[in-house]
């Protein structure tokens, strides 16, 4: 699938505003992106969940893992997201990361948005530390960072505590969803607000709002798809607050 690039005006607006902030404010400088739907057109956490169901041999899953997850997510999204980390309890973190690497290597043509790759490269050239803040499991998203020129320690996501190298079911930090995203980011930056934030759903609104500079709401869902309504709501909020917006949908593509 072809994804639409940022328009020349959008590129100019982003770069000019960020360069103005750098000129007028001292470092450190930070930028933050949501992952799924913002950096690529898929859900890395759910891709990893499917891999675990099929290939990890985890014994503590319910008979219908996807049904169980979706029912829980409908009534309690943060609890469901945390559960996707808790199912790895009793296994070593090195084993879980090995599963995640294997999962990533099986994914052909990972649907990264080229405009975001280019933007991250430009941000880093300006001395800006880039974080990916996701409601997916941190370990699931880490192996996809090379697509963006980033590293494992650039990912802020849901984790459980590790005891003697073994994954437990106890949450570590906050659930990085809604306000938890901005909270976790600001903890990582020691309270320094980012000068750029991007996201695609209402779950990213708090993250985007914490930017003291550029605020970008993106979308790639079509009507009838799971994220269409929440992306539409974020686009409406963005217009009301005069944030920048972009759709990656390429209507001209066959």
C-alpha positions in Angstrom: 0.0 0.0 0.0 1.2 3.5 -0.8 1.0 6.1 2.0 0.7 9.8 1.4 3.6 12.0 2.2 3.3 15.2 4.2 2.5 18.2 2.0 5.2 20.8 1.4 3.2 23.2 3.6 3.0 20.6 6.5 6.8 19.9 6.2 7.5 23.6 6.3 5.2 24.2 9.3 6.7 21.4 11.3 10.3 22.3 10.6 9.9 26.1 11.0 8.2 25.7 14.4 10.7 23.2 15.7 13.7 25.3 14.5 12.1 28.4 16.2 11.9 26.4 19.5 15.5 25.2 19.3 16.6 28.8 18.6 14.8 30.2 21.6 15.0 27.5 24.2 17.9 25.5 25.7 18.3 21.7 25.4 17.4 19.0 26.1 14.9 18.5 23.3 12.4 15.7 23.1 9.8 14.4 20.5 7.3 11.7 21.0 5.2 9.5 18.7 2.5 7.0 19.4 3.3 3.7 17.6 0.4 1.8 16.1 -1.4 3.8 13.5 1.0 6.7 13.9 4.3 5.2 12.8 2.9 2.2 10.9 -0.4 0.9 9.7 -0.8 -2.1 12.0 -0.8 -3.0 15.7 2.6 -4.4 16.8 1.2 -5.5 20.1 -1.6 -7.5 18.6 0.8 -9.0 16.0 3.0 -10.2 18.9 -0.1 -11.6 20.7 -1.0 -13.7 17.7 2.6 -14.9 17.6 2.5 -15.9 21.2 -0.7 -17.8 20.7 0.7 -19.7 17.8 4.4 -20.2 18.6 5.4 -19.5 22.2 3.8 -22.4 24.0 2.4 -20.2 26.8 0.2 -22.4 28.9 -1.9 -19.9 30.8 -4.1 -18.6 27.9 -7.9 -18.9 27.9 -9.5 -21.2 25.3 -10.4 -18.3 23.1 -7.6 -15.8 23.7 -8.7 -13.2 21.2 -12.3 -13.3 22.4 -11.2 -13.0 26.0 -9.0 -10.0 25.1 -11.6 -8.2 23.0 -14.3 -8.6 25.7 -11.9 -7.3 28.4 -10.8 -4.4 26.1 -14.4 -3.3 25.6 -15.0 -2.7 29.3 -11.5 -2.0 30.6 -8.8 -1.1 27.9 -5.9 -0.5 30.3 -6.6 -3.8 32.1 -6.6 -5.6 28.8 -3.4 -4.0 27.6 -1.7 -4.9 30.8 -2.9 -8.5 30.5 -1.0 -8.8 27.2 2.2 -8.3 29.3 1.0 -10.5 32.2 0.6 -13.5 30.0 4.4 -13.8 29.8 4.8 -14.2 33.5 7.0 -17.0 34.6 9.2 -16.7 31.5 12.5 -15.0 31.3 12.6 -11.5 29.8 15.3 -12.7 27.4 12.9 -15.4 26.2 10.1 -12.9 25.7 12.4 -10.6 23.8 13.6 -13.5 21.7 9.9 -14.3 20.8 9.4 -10.6 19.9 12.5 -10.6 17.6 11.4 -13.8 15.9 7.9 -12.3 15.5 9.3 -9.1 13.9 11.5 -11.2 11.5 8.4 -13.0 10.2 6.7 -9.7 9.2 7.4 -8.9 5.6 6.9 -5.4 4.3 6.2 -3.9 7.7 3.9 -1.0 6.8 5.9 2.0 8.1 4.8 5.5 7.0 7.8 6.8 5.0 7.0 10.4 6.0 7.4 9.5 9.7 10.7 7.7 9.0 11.9 10.9 7.2 10.7 13.1 10.0 12.4 11.1 12.7 15.6 11.2 10.8 15.3 15.0 10.6 14.4 15.4 14.3 17.5 13.4 15.3 19.7 15.4 13.0 18.6 18.5 15.1 19.7 16.8 18.3 16.2 15.9 19.4 15.7 12.7 21.4 12.8 10.7 19.9 10.6 8.5 22.1 7.9 6.1 20.9 5.1 6.0 23.5 2.8 3.1 23.0 -0.1 1.3 24.8 1.3 -1.9 23.4 3.8 -4.0 25.3 7.2 -2.4 25.2 8.9 -5.7 24.4 6.6 -6.3 21.4 7.4 -2.9 19.9 11.2 -2.8 20.5 12.3 -5.0 17.6 10.6 -2.7 15.1 12.7 0.3 16.1 15.4 -0.3 13.5 12.8 0.6 10.8 12.9 4.1 12.2 16.6 4.4 13.1 15.7 4.1 16.8 16.7 1.7 19.6 15.0 -0.5 22.3 15.5 2.2 25.0 13.6 4.7 22.9 10.4 2.8 23.5 8.1 3.7 26.4 5.3 1.0 26.7 3.5 -1.3 29.1 5.8 -3.5 31.2 5.6 -5.7 34.2 8.2 -6.0 36.9 11.1 -8.3 36.3 12.3 -10.4 39.3 15.7 -12.3 38.9 15.3 -12.0 35.1 11.7 -13.4 35.2 8.6 -11.6 34.0 6.0 -11.2 36.8 2.4 -10.1 36.6 3.0 -6.9 38.6 2.8 -3.7 36.6 6.0 -1.6 36.3 5.2 2.2 36.0 1.9 3.3 34.6 -0.3 1.9 31.8 0.7 4.0 28.8 -2.8 4.8 27.6 -4.5 8.2 27.6 -3.0 10.3 30.4 -0.6 7.5 31.2 1.2 8.2 28.0 2.1 11.8 28.9 2.8 10.8 32.5 5.3 8.1 31.5 6.9 10.4 28.9 7.4 13.3 31.3 8.8 10.9 33.9 11.4 9.8 31.3 12.3 13.4 30.4 12.4 14.5 34.1 9.5 16.9 33.5 10.8 18.5 30.3 7.9 18.9 27.9 8.5 17.6 24.3 8.6 20.1 21.4 6.8 17.7 19.1 4.1 15.0 19.7 2.1 12.9 17.2 -0.7 10.4 17.6 -3.7 9.0 15.7 -6.5 8.2 18.2 -8.3 9.8 21.2 -6.1 7.6 23.4 -3.2 9.8 22.2 -4.9 13.2 23.0 -3.1 13.7 26.3 0.3 12.8 24.8 -0.2 15.3 21.9 -1.4 18.0 24.3 1.7 17.8 26.4 3.8 19.1 23.5 4.9 22.7 24.0 5.5 23.0 20.3 4.2 21.0 17.3 1.0 18.9 17.9 0.2 16.5 15.0 -2.9 14.3 14.6 -2.6 11.7 11.9 -5.0 9.1 10.5 -5.0 6.1 8.1 -8.3 4.3 8.7 -11.2 4.1 6.3 -14.9 4.0 7.3 -15.8 0.7 8.8 -12.4 0.0 10.1 -11.8 -0.4 13.9 -10.0 2.9 14.5 -12.0 5.1 12.1 -14.3 6.7 14.7 -11.6 7.4 17.2 -9.3 8.8 14.5 -12.2 11.0 13.2 -12.8 12.3 16.8 -9.1 13.2 17.2 -9.1 15.0 13.8 -12.1 17.0 15.0 -10.3 17.8 18.3 -7.2 18.8 16.3 -9.1 21.2 14.2 -10.8 22.8 17.2 -7.4 23.3 18.9 -5.6 24.3 15.7 -3.2 21.3 15.7 -1.6 20.1 12.5 -3.3 17.2 10.8 -2.5 14.6 8.1 -4.1 11.6 6.6 -1.7 8.9 5.2 -4.5 7.5 3.0 -3.5 7.9 -0.6 -6.8 8.3 -2.4 -5.1 8.5 -5.8 -3.5 5.0 -5.4 -5.3 2.3 -7.4 
